[in-house]
Amino acid sequence: MSENMSGADATVGLAREDAWWRADVFRWLLFSLVCAGGSLGLAWLSPVVPLWGPLRAAASLLAWLVLPLASVLVPVLVLRRIPRKQRKVAWQCIVPLVAGVALGILGKFAGDQSALAERGEWTDAVVVDKRTGKTDYCALRATNGREISPDLSEGEGCRAWVSEGDELRVRYDPEGVASPTKEVRTTSYGGLLTAFFFAAVVMGTWGGVRQSRWDREYGAGSGGDVRGGVSARALPRRAGGGRHR
């Protein structure tokens, strides 16, 4: 009788473990999609819409900093059972941090390209000022007297040989959001954006599931899992580690 009860308890425990695993995968997948998709979407939409100045600044902050940081900090902060000094970060969680920043930066480039293709205009402009540094920037004014914003970057045509007073033909955004350029680029960012998005979602989900598993195992080792009441040590291990890896 006791053997039958032990087998039944093990079966129930395994069923609970599988349910927790599925729930963890679902919630961390959803969380990773929000973080990665938010970084890419906000960065791309800012110049394409275009967003109002303060909203554009807030969207950039979210895309380049807040959401990538959230992808690595939230999985650590949700560890309710593990003491703060003993918490650790799964290495998989570092990938969505890096990929999220890349999505924000590349998304902005792709958005600028789309915005210029949709509403950009060609004009002759004069270099009224040049700022030199790690990246040079040229302040431009159209020959009809209109200020062109933002400034022309070194990568888009403000080369070392360009000086104040030179005349350049540029394609600019009348809304003053997308960066101007001397050449219409046909570079597609689709491949890179897809790769970074996939890496952020897959590794973020994997890392979040590992963080949740550590939290449950710590709770079980400290006197039983709060949600299931079944110690992780009493659950049968899957052959080869199974989904615990």
PyMOL commands that set and color helices and strands:
alter all, ss='L'
color gray80, all
select helices_A, chain A and resi 2-48+53-77+84-86+91-119+154-156+190-221+232-234+239-244
alter helices_A, ss='H'
color red, helices_A
select strands_A, chain A and resi 121-131+137-142+147-153+167-172
alter strands_A, ss='S'
color yellow, strands_A
deselect
rebuild
show_as cartoon
